[in-house]
Amino acid sequence: MNYSQILEALNKASLFELYRLQQAIQRNLEDPQRILQIRRALKVGQEIEYFDAQQNRLIEASIIELKTTRALVADRHDGQRWSIPLHFINLDGADVAISNPGGKLDRNTLRIGDKVAFKDRKGNELFGEVTKLNPKTAGVRVGTTHWRVAYGLLSSIIEGEAGGESKVIGGHVLPKS
């Protein structure tokens, strides 16, 4: 499912149309047959990924306990336990990334933990990590300082790893003639 195309269409919808769609989606999320189908595919101890809307990203976890419509899970990174609705679980391994066709960053395209760059009021370029997603701004940690930065001022940083081998060719510096 292409979430970017869906969001583009939703941006053109009226608030009433969005509300109507929300109600239809809610009914599908609460459908007993669909919930049972998910529950049958899960078992205690299973490693899963679930979508955390607050962080706007997938979280790796393991199932501790299954209930009728919820699962008690333990985050694999920090061990915290959460009771989540079964429909949060990404059983199919769906790609949850949303890309903005204009290349601009917004609340839907950023995730907690993403690396970003921005310029402060003095024009200094700063690099940091997204810590919070607010309606109009992102919380960004730069070293020990926390900033609230408008999404339009942020640029995404693509991280890379340096190779193990040096690509420098040995030689001598020649004086100018």
N, C-alpha and C positions, 0 to 999 in steps of 0.2 A: 504494500500500500504506500503510495507516495504522499506523505504527510505535507510536503511543501505545496503540492497542487491543491490539496484539500484546504489548507489554510488560506491559500490565495483566493479560492472560491468563497470561503467563509468571511473573508474580509469585505466582500461585496454584499453580504447578506445584512438584512435589517436586524435590529435587536430582537424583534418578535420572531423572525425566522430562526435566529440562533436559539431562542428560548424553546421554540417548538422542536427543534432538532435535539436539544439537550434532553427534553422529556422522552423522546423516542429512544435515544441512546441509553438513558437511565433504565427504561423498561427492558432493554436488551441485556444490560449488565445484571439485572435482577432476575432474569429468566432462569427458573429452576433447572430446566434441561441443560442449558449451557453451563451452569455452575456444576452440575453433576458430571458433565463431560470433563471439565477441568479437574475436578476432585479425583476422578478415576485415573487420571494420568499422573497424579502425584502420589508420593509415598514419603513417610518419615525418613529423614537422613538424606534425601535427594538434594543435590546441588542445583540451585535455580538462579535466575536473574529476575528481578522485579523492577518496575519503573517507579522511581521516586519523583513525584511532581515538584516537590520543593527544591530538589537538586537538579531537576531536569536531566536525569541520566539513569542508566541501569545500575543496580546494586547487586553484587554477588552475595548470595546467602545460602544457607542450608535449612531445610524444613525440620523443625523440632516437633511440632504437633499440628494435626489437621482437625479443623472443626467443620461445621456444616457449610459456612460461607467464608471462613477466614482461615489463615494459616499463621502459626507462630513460627517466625524465622529468626535465625541468628546471622547477623552481618559477618561475612568471612574476614573482613579487614579489621573491625574493631570489636567484634563479639557482641555488640548490642543486640538485644532481642526486640522484635517488633511484631505486632499482630496486624496483618495486612489482609485486605479482601483478596479472594482468589483471583479476581480479574486483574490485579496488579502484576501477576506472574506472566513472564514472557515465555510461554511454552514453545512457541514456534521459532524462537530465535529471530524475531522480526527486527529489522533495522529501525531504530527509533529516532535517528538523526533527522533534523529538519534543517534544510539549507534555504537561505534566502536568495532568490534569483538575482537580486541587485547586489549581492555580496555584503550588504550591511548586516551588522550584528544586532540582534534584538533578544528579548526574553526567551523566545522559542528556540533560537539557534545556539545560545550559550548554555554551558553546563557548569555546575560547581566544580572547581578544580581546573577549568580551562585557563591557559596562559594567554594574557592579553597585554597590549601596549596602548599607551595614551600619552598625550602631552598635557602638562599642568599649565596653570595660567601664565607662567614665566616662559613657556615654550620648551621646557625640559622634557625629554622623552623618558617615560617611566614604564617599567615592565613589572607585571604582577600576576596574581592568581585570583580568579573569581571565587568569592566566599559567600555571596548572597545575591539572589535575583529579586529585585524590587520591581514594581510596575514600570517606573521610568528610568531607574538607575540600577547599576550593578555595584555590589560591594566588592572592592578589589584590595587585596593585601599586597603592599609593596614593602618588603622587609618586615619591619614591625609596625608600620603605619597602615591604617585602613582608610580607603578613599571611597566616596560615592561618586560614580562617574556615569554620565548619560550614555546610553547605548550607542548613540551616534558618534561619540568621541572615541570609541574603542576599536582596536584592530586586533585581529586574531594572530597568534604567533604559532607557527608550525615548528615543533621541536624536531631536532635531528640528533643523531649520535655520531661522534667523530669515529672514524675508522681506526682500527688498531695499528695500521701501518702508516708511516709517514710518507707523504707524497712529495717530499722536498728532494730536489736533485742537487747533489753536491757540486760545488764549483767555487770559482774565485770571483771577487768583485774587481772589475777592471776600471782603472781611472779613466776619466773623460779625456778624449784626445783633443 
